[in-house]
Amino acid sequence: MNYLARILAVTAAAFMVNQAGAHGVPLPQHGGIMDDAGLVAVEMVAKNRTVELFVTDDDAPVDARNIKGVLTVTSATGTKKETPIAAVSGNQLRSKDVDVPPGSRVTALLTMADGTTKVSARFKVQ
């Protein structure tokens, strides 16, 4: 009986570890950097002086139509620049005319579609 209890305990523990790994920050879908921003996950893709943000909830796209925000880039030397974030289409948001050099820290403060819920996504660019 003791042997059976141990087998059951090990099996239950393995199942719980597997379930814990199933949640969290999803893998990037657009080649960017992911952050779990609490209510949603945000992927950041920075290229050509533009930052694209993709918002998901449990791997499902979130309608970004009425999401607004501010992107703050803090360079490795401490210089800060803020630019507006606007909806593009689907779950995509964009901030233009912004450089994101290596070593920068990027914060996207988003106001969700309800107009009151705020979400903050933070990224460290390598």
WOSUL-V566556 format. One record per residue. N is the residue number from 0. RES is the residue in one letter. PSI is psi as a letter, one per 30 degrees, with the letter a starting at -180 (NA if undefined). OMEGA is omega in whole degrees, 0 to 359 (NA if undefined). BURIAL is + if it has 9 or more other ideal C-beta (glycine too) atoms within 8 Angstrom, else -. Layout:
n: <N/N>
res: <RES/RES>
psi: <PSI/PSI>
omega: <OMEGA/OMEGA>
burial: <BURIAL/BURIAL>
This chain:
n: <0/1/2/3/4/5/6/7/8/9/10/11/12/13/14/15/16/17/18/19/20/21/22/23/24/25/26/27/28/29/30/31/32/33/34/35/36/37/38/39/40/41/42/43/44/45/46/47/48/49/50/51/52/53/54/55/56/57/58/59/60/61/62/63/64/65/66/67/68/69/70/71/72/73/74/75/76/77/78/79/80/81/82/83/84/85/86/87/88/89/90/91/92/93/94/95/96/97/98/99/100/101/102/103/104/105/106/107/108/109/110/111/112/113/114/115/116/117/118/119/120/121/122/123/124/125>
res: <M/N/Y/L/A/R/I/L/A/V/T/A/A/A/F/M/V/N/Q/A/G/A/H/G/V/P/L/P/Q/H/G/G/I/M/D/D/A/G/L/V/A/V/E/M/V/A/K/N/R/T/V/E/L/F/V/T/D/D/D/A/P/V/D/A/R/N/I/K/G/V/L/T/V/T/S/A/T/G/T/K/K/E/T/P/I/A/A/V/S/G/N/Q/L/R/S/K/D/V/D/V/P/P/G/S/R/V/T/A/L/L/T/M/A/D/G/T/T/K/V/S/A/R/F/K/V/Q>
psi: <e/e/e/e/e/e/e/e/e/e/e/e/e/e/e/e/e/e/e/e/f/f/l/a/k/l/k/k/f/g/g/a/k/k/k/j/g/c/e/l/k/k/k/k/j/k/k/h/g/k/k/k/k/k/k/l/j/h/g/k/k/k/j/g/e/g/k/l/a/k/k/k/k/j/l/f/f/f/k/k/k/k/k/l/k/l/k/d/l/b/g/k/l/k/k/l/h/k/k/i/l/k/f/l/k/k/k/j/j/k/j/l/f/f/f/e/k/k/k/k/k/k/k/j/k/NA>
omega: <179/178/179/179/178/178/179/180/179/178/179/179/178/178/181/177/179/179/179/179/183/181/179/183/179/177/178/180/185/178/183/179/182/170/174/185/179/181/183/171/182/175/179/175/181/176/176/178/178/174/176/176/179/186/178/175/184/179/177/179/176/179/184/185/184/176/178/178/179/177/177/176/176/182/179/179/178/178/180/173/177/176/179/175/180/178/177/176/180/180/186/175/182/171/186/176/180/175/177/181/176/182/180/170/183/175/175/176/185/169/186/187/180/177/181/182/180/180/179/177/182/183/173/183/180/NA>
burial: <-/-/-/-/-/-/-/-/-/-/-/-/-/-/-/-/-/-/-/-/-/-/-/-/-/+/-/+/-/-/-/+/+/+/+/-/+/-/-/+/+/+/+/+/+/+/-/-/-/+/+/+/+/+/+/+/+/-/-/-/-/+/-/+/-/+/+/+/+/+/+/+/+/+/+/-/-/-/-/-/-/-/+/-/+/-/+/+/-/-/+/+/+/+/+/-/-/+/-/+/-/-/-/+/+/+/+/+/+/+/+/+/-/-/-/-/-/-/+/+/+/+/+/-/+/->
